[in-house]
């Protein structure tokens, strides 16, 4: 008998049963509105009961599934279980009964399609219980979700997870890392000579090399599922292990050196003369940090040491504190301290740090002026404050006479071993500084053992980097509400919100300088369109179209006002302007480019922190000043535009690719911003290292390019002063 005949017989018997119980109306009288409602919803509905798995009801879709089957009986076990191999184990008559009534579960049919199943117990027409299965095919949804997942988290070229997935995977275990329950590594891989492959054989060949690399590494169980592509030819290996797996740090290094060494080989193709080996830099967590950006940065430093040492090798990051310390008297860096995402409280001067025995209290006029210049204090009427390290110079007559002490906050760092004598000496010093008008900040505080005597006198406080106990910090902050506590290492918006929840009122880090991953477009307001149009017109190396620029400015009241204001300022002194066109012509091409840069960044980043504008413009001018001093001269105009655009995608919340579609620039600028292989890519890395005060990496760059540390320092100070003057007039 065919299944069609069996089903017809089954339906006639079902009708007879309804007559017997006096309920011959329709199926809704038994199972609610199953036939009328569930059928159109693409569900397969099946009602089963008894140890023999008797089928007492099927809807039309369920019947369609088995209509052409061959069988001698019509039971769930003999018919439907063949289509759904896991159905029996989720049925109360199947033995295992893994499922629960009302709780949905998933099963797969013999064709590999996935169904969402909801099971319930009901009373059948004869009053006896039966089990109803309602099965909906969710394969299209699963496939769509998988496609969306792959677009968001999987690199489309190599098939390995991308940067966003690395961020989320790291965030999932960060708490365990902070508690030192997990140890592990971030190994940063970079293909040696990969640019030569792209240049000589084309990007398609380069893509094949990248796929060959990932396929080879993924065959190793230590790499499978742990390899991420950051972009270009740069990959990260992220491995964690329980903290108690190794006895010593030497054991950890030896283990991971063995693991990562498996990647050291030449990745090449037939008929290609270039051998792409790997340079690898490794940092360890929590030893080298507990947040992703810091650990990645240190792996990056190790990677470039491997490059410098000849490539095709592994370098472990090491604490270069002593090396960095000796460079701190060569460079100045100004790091912001913020009150919120968009409001700057002041800056910390990261400058020379003399050892106690070196600090003899002498003051040289050049050192004093150097500090004032770097901080931009020639115009002291701003509301910003400045954090500086303690020096005996601060109590000298020269400094006390000239320094605006109400604007300065003197920082003192607690030593690792605090004695009673130290506390007494520090209290005496703090009181002397207070009496002379200084505000005080204490750094290196441990929430487990706060020095109450010192906390009672200081105005600001930073916890030591090793203090990760947020609950203890929260209690201490609540008990000392007079003190303004500063959160450090705030490198993401999540860090910022976490610090706010603890009770921090001030924040230091680079969380305002984080790109928005995955966001491709953002609607640009009409006024911002004008700024972008101006940037396009001013980014050309050819003659600027003054007529079109004048037309854009004239059509925007705010731009017109700002142009006239800067021309009337004391710095320019032009009193009579007959037209916008005349004003544009008066400014001249180079001045106009810089003025447009300031206005465009301010306009585009109006809802972003002022620090974004500051960093972009200082980068632009800093690089422009250094360009002629390089061993191989660099195009000053291109270097200026490079710095200007390097952070703009963050302000617009779009990808770098989208930004450079909107603002066509020279190929060298575009390639440098988009990849690590442009002729200016090393300059972008230099900016980042300078902003993070990574003095050893800065010095390496200076040496590689035959620069002079004094030249770099003077260029930075000049760039800061230029920014202060320019924004003051705009």
C-alpha positions as CSV (number, residue, x, y, z in Angstrom):
1,X,0.0,0.0,0.0
2,X,1.3,3.4,-0.9
3,X,1.7,6.1,1.7
4,X,-0.9,8.1,-0.2
5,X,-3.4,5.4,0.4
6,X,-2.4,5.1,4.0
7,X,-2.9,8.8,4.6
8,X,-6.3,8.8,2.9
9,X,-7.3,5.8,5.1
10,X,-5.9,7.7,8.1
11,X,-8.0,10.8,7.4
12,X,-11.2,8.7,6.9
13,X,-10.5,7.0,10.3
14,X,-9.9,10.4,11.9
15,X,-13.3,11.6,10.6
16,X,-15.0,8.5,11.9
17,X,-13.4,9.1,15.4
18,X,-14.9,12.6,15.4
19,X,-18.4,11.2,14.6
20,X,-18.0,8.6,17.4
21,X,-17.4,11.4,19.9
22,X,-20.1,13.6,18.5
23,X,-17.8,16.3,17.5
24,X,-17.9,16.2,13.7
25,X,-17.5,19.9,13.1
26,X,-13.9,20.5,12.0
27,X,-10.4,20.1,13.4
28,X,-10.5,23.3,15.3
29,X,-12.8,21.8,17.8
30,X,-10.0,19.4,18.8
31,X,-6.8,21.4,18.3
32,X,-8.0,25.0,18.4
33,X,-7.3,26.6,15.1
34,X,-4.4,24.4,13.9
35,X,-5.8,23.8,10.4
36,X,-6.9,27.4,9.9
37,X,-3.9,29.2,11.3
38,X,-0.8,26.9,11.5
39,X,-1.1,25.6,7.9
40,X,-0.5,29.1,6.3
41,X,2.4,29.6,8.6
42,X,4.6,27.0,6.9
43,X,4.6,24.7,10.0
44,X,4.4,21.0,10.0
45,X,2.1,19.9,12.7
46,X,2.1,16.3,14.0
47,X,0.1,14.8,17.0
48,X,1.4,11.5,18.4
49,X,0.5,9.3,21.4
50,X,1.2,6.0,23.0
51,X,4.2,3.7,23.0
52,X,3.4,2.6,19.5
53,X,3.9,6.2,18.4
54,X,0.4,6.4,16.9
55,X,-0.1,9.4,14.6
56,X,-3.5,10.9,15.4
57,X,-3.2,14.1,13.5
58,X,-1.1,15.7,10.7
59,X,-1.7,19.0,8.9
60,X,-1.3,19.4,5.2
61,X,2.4,20.3,5.2
62,X,3.3,17.3,7.4
63,X,1.4,15.0,5.0
64,X,3.2,16.5,2.0
65,X,6.5,15.4,3.5
66,X,5.7,11.7,3.6
67,X,3.1,11.5,0.8
68,X,5.4,9.6,-1.6
69,X,7.1,7.3,1.1
70,X,6.6,3.5,1.0
71,X,5.6,2.0,4.3
72,X,3.2,-0.7,5.7
73,X,2.1,1.4,8.7
74,X,1.6,5.0,9.5
75,X,3.3,5.6,12.9
76,X,5.7,8.4,13.8
77,X,8.5,5.9,14.4
78,X,8.2,4.2,11.1
79,X,7.5,7.3,9.0
80,X,8.4,10.7,10.4
81,X,11.4,9.6,12.5
82,X,13.1,8.6,9.2
83,X,12.8,12.2,8.1
84,X,13.8,13.6,11.5
85,X,16.5,11.3,13.0
86,X,16.5,13.2,16.4
87,X,12.8,13.5,16.8
88,X,12.4,10.3,18.9
89,X,14.9,11.4,21.6
90,X,12.8,14.6,22.1
91,X,9.5,12.7,22.4
92,X,8.0,11.4,25.7
93,X,7.3,8.1,23.9
94,X,10.9,7.8,22.5
95,X,12.7,6.9,25.7
96,X,15.2,9.8,26.2
97,X,12.7,12.7,26.2
98,X,15.3,15.4,26.2
99,X,12.9,18.2,25.4
100,X,10.4,19.9,27.7
101,X,6.9,21.1,27.0
102,X,6.8,24.7,25.8
103,X,10.6,25.0,25.4
104,X,11.6,25.2,21.8
105,X,14.4,23.1,20.4
106,X,16.1,22.6,17.0
107,X,16.4,19.4,15.0
108,X,17.7,18.7,11.5
109,X,15.9,16.7,8.9
110,X,17.6,14.1,6.6
111,X,18.2,16.8,4.0
112,X,20.1,18.9,6.4
113,X,17.5,21.6,6.9
114,X,17.0,23.0,10.4
115,X,13.6,23.1,12.1
116,X,12.5,25.0,15.2
117,X,10.3,22.6,17.2
118,X,7.8,23.4,20.0
119,X,6.3,20.4,21.8
120,X,3.2,20.4,24.1
121,X,1.0,17.9,25.8
122,X,-2.8,18.1,24.9
123,X,-5.9,16.1,25.6
124,X,-7.2,14.4,22.4
125,X,-10.9,14.1,21.5
126,X,-11.2,10.9,23.6
127,X,-9.9,12.7,26.7
128,X,-6.5,10.9,26.6
129,X,-3.2,12.8,26.4
130,X,-1.3,13.2,23.2
131,X,1.8,15.1,22.2
132,X,1.7,17.8,19.5
133,X,4.9,18.8,17.6
134,X,4.8,22.1,15.7
135,X,7.9,22.2,13.4
136,X,8.9,25.3,11.4
137,X,11.7,25.3,8.8
138,X,14.2,28.0,9.9
139,X,16.9,27.1,7.4
140,X,16.6,30.4,5.5
141,X,16.8,32.4,8.7
142,X,19.8,30.4,9.8
143,X,21.5,30.9,6.5
144,X,20.7,34.7,6.5
145,X,22.1,35.0,10.0
146,X,25.2,33.1,9.1
147,X,25.7,35.4,6.1
148,X,25.3,38.4,8.4
149,X,27.7,36.9,10.9
150,X,30.3,36.2,8.2
151,X,30.0,39.8,6.9
152,X,30.4,41.2,10.4
153,X,33.1,38.8,11.8
154,X,34.8,36.9,9.1
155,X,37.4,38.2,6.7
156,X,36.0,37.6,3.2
157,X,39.4,36.9,1.6
158,X,40.9,34.4,4.0
159,X,37.9,33.1,5.9
160,X,39.5,33.7,9.3
161,X,37.9,36.0,11.9
162,X,38.5,39.7,11.6
163,X,39.5,42.6,14.0
164,X,35.9,43.1,15.3
165,X,35.7,39.4,16.3
166,X,39.1,39.7,18.0
167,X,37.7,42.6,20.0
168,X,34.7,40.7,21.1
169,X,36.5,37.5,21.8
170,X,39.0,39.3,24.0
171,X,36.3,41.2,25.8
172,X,34.6,37.9,26.6
173,X,37.6,36.8,28.7
174,X,39.0,40.2,29.8
175,X,37.6,39.9,33.3
176,X,39.3,36.5,33.8
177,X,42.6,38.1,32.4
178,X,42.3,41.0,34.9
179,X,41.8,38.5,37.7
180,X,44.9,36.6,36.5
181,X,42.8,33.5,36.0
182,X,43.9,33.3,32.4
183,X,47.3,33.9,30.9
184,X,48.2,34.0,27.2
185,X,49.7,35.8,24.2
186,X,48.9,38.1,21.3
187,X,51.3,37.2,18.5
188,X,51.3,39.8,15.7
189,X,52.3,38.4,12.3
190,X,53.4,40.4,9.3
191,X,54.4,39.0,5.9
192,X,57.9,40.0,4.9
193,X,58.3,41.3,1.3
194,X,54.6,41.1,0.7
195,X,54.6,44.5,-1.0
196,X,57.0,43.2,-3.6
197,X,54.5,40.4,-4.5
198,X,51.7,42.9,-4.9
199,X,53.9,45.3,-6.9
200,X,55.5,42.8,-9.2
201,X,52.8,40.1,-9.6
202,X,49.6,42.0,-8.8
203,X,47.1,42.0,-5.9
204,X,45.4,38.8,-7.1
205,X,48.7,36.9,-6.6
206,X,49.0,38.6,-3.2
207,X,45.6,37.4,-2.3
208,X,46.6,33.8,-3.1
209,X,49.7,34.2,-0.8
210,X,47.4,35.4,2.0
211,X,45.1,32.4,1.6
212,X,48.0,30.0,1.4
213,X,49.3,31.5,4.7
214,X,45.9,31.1,6.5
215,X,45.3,27.6,5.1
216,X,48.6,26.4,6.3
217,X,48.3,27.9,9.8
218,X,44.8,26.7,10.3
219,X,45.9,23.1,9.8
220,X,47.8,23.5,13.1
221,X,45.5,22.8,16.0
222,X,47.2,25.6,18.0
223,X,46.2,28.1,15.3
224,X,42.8,26.8,14.3
225,X,40.1,29.2,15.4
226,X,42.7,31.5,17.1
227,X,44.0,33.4,14.0
228,X,42.5,36.8,13.1
229,X,43.2,39.1,10.2
230,X,43.6,42.7,11.2
231,X,44.0,43.9,7.6
232,X,46.4,43.8,4.8
233,X,49.1,41.2,5.5
234,X,48.8,41.5,9.3
235,X,47.4,38.7,11.4
236,X,47.0,38.1,15.1
237,X,47.2,34.8,17.0
238,X,45.2,35.0,20.3
239,X,45.7,32.1,22.8
240,X,44.7,31.8,26.4
241,X,45.5,29.2,29.0
242,X,44.6,28.7,32.7
243,X,47.0,30.6,34.9
244,X,48.1,27.5,36.7
245,X,49.3,25.7,33.5
246,X,52.8,27.0,33.8
247,X,55.1,27.3,36.8
248,X,57.4,30.2,35.7
249,X,57.4,32.9,33.0
250,X,60.3,31.2,31.4
251,X,58.1,28.1,31.0
252,X,55.4,30.4,29.4
253,X,57.9,31.9,26.9
254,X,59.3,28.5,26.0
255,X,55.9,27.0,25.4
256,X,54.6,29.8,23.1
257,X,57.9,30.1,21.3
258,X,57.5,26.4,20.3
259,X,53.9,27.0,19.3
260,X,54.5,30.2,17.2
261,X,57.7,28.9,15.6
262,X,55.6,26.5,13.6
263,X,54.6,29.5,11.5
264,X,58.1,30.4,10.5
265,X,58.5,29.3,6.9
266,X,58.5,30.8,3.4
267,X,55.0,31.3,1.9
268,X,55.6,31.5,-1.8
269,X,54.1,30.3,-5.1
270,X,55.5,28.6,-8.2
271,X,57.2,31.0,-10.7
272,X,57.5,33.7,-8.1
273,X,61.0,34.8,-7.0
274,X,59.9,36.6,-3.8
275,X,59.7,34.6,-0.6
276,X,57.3,35.9,1.9
277,X,58.5,34.9,5.4
278,X,56.9,36.0,8.7
279,X,58.1,38.5,11.3
280,X,56.3,37.9,14.6
281,X,56.0,40.1,17.7
282,X,54.6,38.6,20.9
283,X,53.2,40.3,24.0
284,X,51.9,38.5,27.1
285,X,48.8,39.1,29.2
286,X,48.3,40.0,31.9
287,X,52.1,40.7,32.2
288,X,52.0,43.4,29.5
289,X,48.5,44.7,30.1
290,X,44.9,43.7,30.4
291,X,43.3,45.7,27.6
292,X,43.5,44.8,24.0
293,X,44.8,48.0,22.6
294,X,47.8,48.1,25.0
295,X,48.7,44.5,24.4
296,X,48.4,44.9,20.7
297,X,50.6,48.0,20.8
298,X,53.3,46.2,22.6
299,X,53.1,43.2,20.2
300,X,53.5,45.8,17.4
301,X,56.7,47.1,19.0
302,X,58.1,43.6,19.2
303,X,57.1,43.0,15.6
304,X,59.1,45.9,14.3
305,X,62.1,44.8,16.4
306,X,61.8,41.5,14.5
307,X,61.7,43.4,11.2
308,X,64.7,45.6,12.2
309,X,66.6,42.5,13.2
310,X,66.4,41.0,9.8
311,X,62.9,39.5,9.5
312,X,61.7,35.9,9.5
313,X,62.0,35.6,13.3
314,X,60.1,36.0,16.6
315,X,60.6,38.8,19.1
316,X,59.1,38.9,22.6
317,X,58.1,42.3,23.9
318,X,60.2,43.4,26.9
319,X,59.8,46.1,29.4
320,X,62.0,48.9,28.0
321,X,61.4,51.3,30.9
322,X,65.1,52.0,31.4
323,X,65.6,52.6,27.7
324,X,62.5,54.8,27.5
325,X,63.5,56.7,30.6
326,X,66.7,58.0,29.1
327,X,64.8,59.4,26.1
328,X,62.3,61.3,28.2
329,X,64.7,64.3,28.4
330,X,64.6,64.6,24.6
331,X,60.9,64.8,23.8
332,X,57.8,66.5,25.1
333,X,54.3,65.1,24.7
334,X,51.1,66.6,25.8
335,X,48.3,64.2,26.8
336,X,44.8,65.3,27.5
337,X,42.8,64.8,30.6
338,X,39.0,64.9,30.0
339,X,35.9,65.6,32.0
340,X,33.7,63.8,29.5
341,X,33.7,62.6,26.0
342,X,33.8,66.1,24.6
343,X,35.2,68.4,27.3
344,X,38.9,68.9,28.1
345,X,40.0,69.7,31.6
346,X,43.6,70.1,30.9
347,X,46.8,68.3,29.8
348,X,49.6,66.3,31.4
349,X,53.1,67.3,30.3
350,X,55.0,64.0,29.6
351,X,58.5,65.4,29.7
352,X,61.8,64.7,31.4
353,X,61.8,62.8,34.7
354,X,64.9,63.3,36.6
355,X,66.0,60.9,39.2
356,X,65.9,62.3,42.7
357,X,69.7,62.6,43.0
358,X,69.7,64.4,39.6
359,X,67.1,67.0,40.6
360,X,69.4,69.6,42.1
361,X,66.8,72.4,42.0
362,X,68.6,74.5,39.5
363,X,66.6,76.3,36.9
364,X,67.6,77.3,33.4
365,X,65.6,79.9,31.6
366,X,65.6,77.7,28.4
367,X,64.0,74.8,30.3
368,X,61.4,77.1,31.8
369,X,60.5,78.7,28.5
370,X,60.5,75.3,26.8
371,X,57.7,74.2,29.1
372,X,55.7,77.3,28.6
373,X,56.0,77.0,24.9
374,X,55.0,73.4,24.8
375,X,51.9,74.1,26.9
376,X,51.0,77.1,24.8
377,X,50.8,79.4,27.8
378,X,51.8,82.6,26.0
379,X,48.0,83.3,26.0
380,X,47.3,82.3,29.6
381,X,43.6,83.3,29.6
382,X,42.4,79.8,28.8
383,X,40.6,77.7,31.4
384,X,42.8,74.7,31.0
385,X,44.9,73.2,33.7
386,X,48.3,71.5,33.4
387,X,49.7,68.4,35.2
388,X,53.4,68.4,35.7
389,X,55.8,66.2,37.6
390,X,57.3,67.5,40.8
391,X,60.7,69.1,40.6
392,X,62.6,71.3,43.1
393,X,62.5,73.9,40.4
394,X,58.8,74.5,41.2
395,X,59.8,76.1,44.5
396,X,62.7,78.2,43.1
397,X,62.2,82.0,43.1
398,X,62.3,82.2,39.3
399,X,59.4,79.8,38.8
400,X,57.4,81.0,41.7
401,X,57.6,84.5,40.3
402,X,56.7,83.6,36.7
403,X,54.6,80.5,36.7
404,X,50.8,80.9,36.9
405,X,50.5,78.5,39.8
406,X,46.7,78.4,40.0
407,X,46.7,76.6,36.6
408,X,49.3,74.0,37.5
409,X,48.7,70.7,39.3
410,X,51.9,69.2,40.6
411,X,52.1,65.4,40.5
412,X,54.0,63.2,42.9
413,X,54.2,59.4,42.5
414,X,54.1,57.1,45.4
415,X,57.0,54.6,45.6
416,X,56.3,50.9,45.8
417,X,57.6,50.9,49.4
418,X,56.0,53.7,51.5
419,X,57.6,54.3,54.9
420,X,56.6,56.5,57.8
421,X,59.6,58.8,57.1
422,X,58.5,59.1,53.5
423,X,55.0,60.1,54.5
424,X,56.3,62.8,56.9
425,X,58.7,64.2,54.3
426,X,56.0,64.2,51.6
427,X,53.5,65.9,54.0
428,X,56.0,68.7,54.6
429,X,56.6,69.1,50.9
430,X,52.9,69.1,50.0
431,X,52.2,71.7,52.5
432,X,55.0,73.9,51.1
433,X,53.6,73.5,47.6
434,X,50.0,74.2,48.8
435,X,51.2,77.4,50.6
436,X,52.7,78.6,47.3
437,X,49.4,78.2,45.4
438,X,49.9,74.8,43.7
439,X,47.2,72.1,43.4
440,X,48.4,68.6,44.1
441,X,47.9,65.2,42.5
442,X,49.0,61.9,43.9
443,X,49.7,59.0,41.5
444,X,50.3,55.3,42.1
445,X,47.7,55.0,44.9
446,X,46.7,51.4,45.8
447,X,43.0,51.1,46.8
448,X,44.0,48.2,49.1
449,X,46.4,50.3,51.2
450,X,45.6,54.0,50.6
451,X,47.8,56.5,52.4
452,X,45.2,58.4,54.3
453,X,47.5,61.1,55.5
454,X,48.4,62.1,51.9
455,X,44.9,61.7,50.6
456,X,43.7,64.2,53.1
457,X,45.8,67.0,51.4
458,X,45.8,66.2,47.7
459,X,43.3,67.5,45.2
460,X,43.6,64.8,42.5
461,X,44.4,61.1,42.6
462,X,45.4,58.3,40.2
463,X,45.5,54.6,41.1
464,X,48.5,52.5,40.3
465,X,48.3,50.6,37.0
466,X,48.3,47.3,38.8
467,X,45.3,48.2,40.9
468,X,42.4,46.5,39.0
469,X,39.9,46.1,41.9
470,X,37.1,48.3,40.7
471,X,34.8,47.6,43.7
472,X,37.5,48.7,46.1
473,X,38.2,51.8,44.1
474,X,34.5,52.6,44.0
475,X,34.4,52.5,47.8
476,X,37.5,54.7,48.2
477,X,36.2,57.2,45.7
478,X,32.8,57.4,47.6
479,X,34.6,58.0,50.9
480,X,36.8,60.8,49.4
481,X,34.4,62.9,47.4
482,X,36.5,66.0,47.9
483,X,39.3,64.4,45.7
484,X,38.8,64.2,41.9
485,X,39.9,60.8,40.9
486,X,41.4,60.3,37.4
487,X,40.9,57.1,35.5
488,X,43.9,56.2,33.4
489,X,44.2,53.8,30.4
490,X,40.7,54.8,29.1
491,X,41.3,53.5,25.5
492,X,37.7,52.8,24.5
493,X,34.1,54.0,25.1
494,X,33.5,50.9,27.1
495,X,36.5,51.8,29.3
496,X,35.0,55.3,29.7
497,X,31.5,54.1,30.8
498,X,33.0,51.5,33.1
499,X,35.2,54.2,34.8
500,X,32.1,56.5,35.2
501,X,30.2,53.7,36.9
502,X,33.0,53.3,39.4
503,X,32.8,57.0,40.2
504,X,35.8,58.6,38.3
505,X,35.2,62.2,37.3
506,X,38.2,62.6,35.0
507,X,39.6,60.4,32.3
508,X,43.0,60.0,30.6
509,X,43.5,57.9,27.5
510,X,42.7,57.7,23.9
511,X,39.1,56.6,23.9
512,X,38.1,59.6,21.8
513,X,40.4,58.2,19.1
514,X,38.7,55.0,18.3
515,X,37.3,54.2,14.9
516,X,33.8,52.8,14.6
517,X,34.2,49.3,13.2
518,X,31.7,48.0,10.7
519,X,29.9,51.3,10.1
520,X,30.2,52.1,6.5
521,X,28.1,55.3,6.0
522,X,26.8,58.1,8.0
523,X,24.5,60.9,6.8
524,X,26.3,64.1,6.5
525,X,24.4,67.3,7.4
526,X,24.2,70.1,4.8
527,X,26.8,72.2,6.6
528,X,29.2,69.3,6.9
529,X,28.8,68.8,3.1
530,X,30.2,72.3,2.7
531,X,33.2,71.4,4.8
532,X,33.9,68.3,2.8
533,X,33.5,70.2,-0.4
534,X,36.1,72.7,0.8
535,X,38.5,69.9,1.8
536,X,38.2,68.3,-1.6
537,X,39.0,71.6,-3.3
538,X,42.0,72.3,-1.0
539,X,43.4,68.8,-1.1
540,X,44.6,69.1,-4.7
541,X,48.2,69.6,-5.6
542,X,47.1,71.7,-8.5
543,X,46.1,75.4,-8.5
544,X,43.1,75.9,-6.1
545,X,39.8,77.0,-7.6
546,X,39.4,80.3,-5.7
547,X,36.1,81.0,-7.4
548,X,34.4,77.8,-6.4
549,X,35.8,78.1,-2.9
550,X,34.4,81.6,-2.6
551,X,31.0,80.4,-3.8
552,X,30.9,77.7,-1.1
553,X,31.9,80.1,1.7
554,X,29.5,82.8,0.5
555,X,26.6,80.3,0.6
556,X,27.3,79.4,4.2
557,X,26.7,82.2,6.7
558,X,28.8,80.6,9.4
559,X,31.8,80.1,7.1
560,X,31.5,83.7,5.9
561,X,31.5,85.0,9.4
562,X,34.5,82.9,10.4
563,X,36.5,84.0,7.4
564,X,35.7,87.7,8.1
565,X,36.5,87.3,11.7
566,X,40.0,85.8,11.1
567,X,40.7,88.6,8.6
568,X,39.7,91.3,11.2
569,X,41.8,89.7,13.9
570,X,44.9,91.3,15.3
571,X,46.9,88.5,13.6
572,X,45.9,89.6,10.1
573,X,44.7,93.2,10.6
574,X,42.6,93.6,7.4
575,X,39.9,96.1,8.2
576,X,38.0,96.6,4.9
577,X,36.9,93.6,2.8
578,X,34.8,94.2,-0.2
579,X,33.7,90.6,-0.9
580,X,34.1,87.0,0.1
581,X,36.1,86.5,-3.1
582,X,38.5,89.3,-2.1
583,X,38.9,87.9,1.4
584,X,39.8,84.4,-0.1
585,X,42.3,86.0,-2.5
586,X,43.8,88.0,0.3
587,X,44.5,85.0,2.5
588,X,46.5,83.3,-0.2
589,X,46.7,79.6,-1.1
590,X,48.8,78.2,1.7
591,X,47.0,80.2,4.5
592,X,43.6,79.3,3.0
593,X,44.4,75.6,3.0
594,X,45.3,75.7,6.7
595,X,42.3,77.8,7.6
596,X,40.0,75.4,5.7
597,X,41.7,72.5,7.6
598,X,40.8,74.0,10.9
599,X,37.2,74.9,10.0
600,X,36.5,71.6,8.3
601,X,37.7,69.6,11.2
602,X,35.8,71.7,13.7
603,X,32.6,71.5,11.6
604,X,32.8,67.8,10.8
605,X,33.8,66.9,14.4
606,X,31.4,69.3,16.1
607,X,29.9,66.4,18.1
608,X,33.3,64.9,18.9
609,X,35.9,65.8,21.5
610,X,38.1,68.9,20.7
611,X,41.1,66.6,21.2
612,X,40.3,64.9,17.9
613,X,40.8,68.3,16.1
614,X,43.8,69.1,18.2
615,X,45.6,65.8,17.4
616,X,44.8,65.9,13.7
617,X,46.1,69.5,13.2
618,X,49.2,68.9,15.4
619,X,49.9,65.8,13.3
620,X,49.5,67.8,10.1
621,X,51.8,70.6,11.1
622,X,54.3,68.4,13.0
623,X,54.9,66.2,9.9
624,X,55.0,69.3,7.6
625,X,57.8,70.8,9.7
626,X,59.8,67.5,9.8
627,X,59.3,66.7,6.0
628,X,62.4,68.6,4.8
629,X,64.6,67.1,7.5
630,X,64.1,63.5,6.5
631,X,67.0,61.5,4.9
632,X,64.7,61.2,1.9
633,X,62.8,64.5,1.6
634,X,59.0,64.2,1.8
635,X,56.3,66.2,0.1
636,X,55.3,68.8,2.7
637,X,51.8,69.4,1.3
638,X,51.1,65.7,1.2
639,X,52.5,65.2,4.7
640,X,50.2,68.0,6.0
641,X,47.2,66.4,4.3
642,X,48.1,63.0,5.6
643,X,48.0,64.1,9.2
644,X,44.9,66.1,8.7
645,X,43.0,63.1,7.3
646,X,44.4,60.4,9.5
647,X,41.7,60.7,12.1
648,X,38.9,62.2,10.1
649,X,37.1,58.9,9.5
650,X,36.5,58.7,13.3
651,X,34.8,62.1,13.3
652,X,32.5,61.0,10.4
653,X,32.1,57.5,11.8
654,X,32.8,55.9,8.5
655,X,35.4,53.6,7.1
656,X,38.7,54.9,5.9
657,X,37.8,53.6,2.4
658,X,34.5,55.6,2.4
659,X,36.4,58.7,3.5
660,X,38.9,58.5,0.8
661,X,36.1,58.0,-1.8
662,X,34.6,61.3,-0.7
663,X,37.9,63.1,-0.5
664,X,40.1,62.1,-3.5
665,X,43.8,62.6,-2.5
666,X,47.1,61.6,-3.9
667,X,47.6,57.8,-4.2
668,X,50.6,57.9,-1.8
669,X,48.3,59.5,0.9
670,X,45.5,57.1,0.3
671,X,47.7,54.0,0.3
672,X,49.4,55.1,3.5
673,X,46.2,55.6,5.4
674,X,44.5,52.4,4.1
675,X,47.5,50.0,4.4
676,X,50.8,49.6,6.2
677,X,52.8,49.8,3.0
678,X,52.4,53.4,1.8
679,X,55.4,55.7,1.7
680,X,53.9,57.6,4.7
681,X,52.8,54.6,6.7
682,X,55.8,54.8,9.0
683,X,55.0,58.4,9.7
684,X,51.5,57.5,10.9
685,X,53.0,54.9,13.2
686,X,55.5,57.6,14.4
687,X,52.5,59.9,15.3
688,X,50.9,57.1,17.3
689,X,54.0,56.3,19.2
690,X,54.6,60.0,19.9
691,X,51.1,60.4,21.2
692,X,51.4,57.4,23.5
693,X,54.9,58.6,24.6
694,X,56.6,55.4,23.4
695,X,59.9,57.1,23.4
696,X,62.0,54.0,22.4
697,X,59.9,53.6,19.2
698,X,60.1,57.3,18.6
699,X,63.9,57.3,18.9
700,X,64.1,54.3,16.6
701,X,62.2,56.2,13.9
702,X,64.3,59.3,14.5
703,X,67.5,57.2,14.0
704,X,66.2,55.3,11.0
705,X,65.4,58.6,9.2
706,X,68.6,60.5,10.3
707,X,66.6,63.0,12.2
708,X,67.7,64.8,15.3
709,X,65.9,64.5,18.6
710,X,66.2,68.3,19.2
711,X,64.7,68.8,15.7
712,X,61.8,66.6,16.5
713,X,61.2,68.2,19.8
714,X,61.3,71.7,18.4
715,X,58.9,70.7,15.5
716,X,56.4,69.3,18.0
717,X,56.5,72.5,20.2
718,X,56.1,74.6,17.1
719,X,53.2,72.5,15.9
720,X,51.5,72.9,19.3
721,X,52.0,76.7,19.3
722,X,50.7,76.8,15.7
723,X,47.6,75.0,16.7
724,X,47.0,77.3,19.7
725,X,47.5,80.4,17.5
726,X,45.4,79.1,14.6
727,X,42.4,77.9,16.7
728,X,42.6,81.1,18.8
729,X,42.0,83.1,15.6
730,X,39.4,80.8,14.0
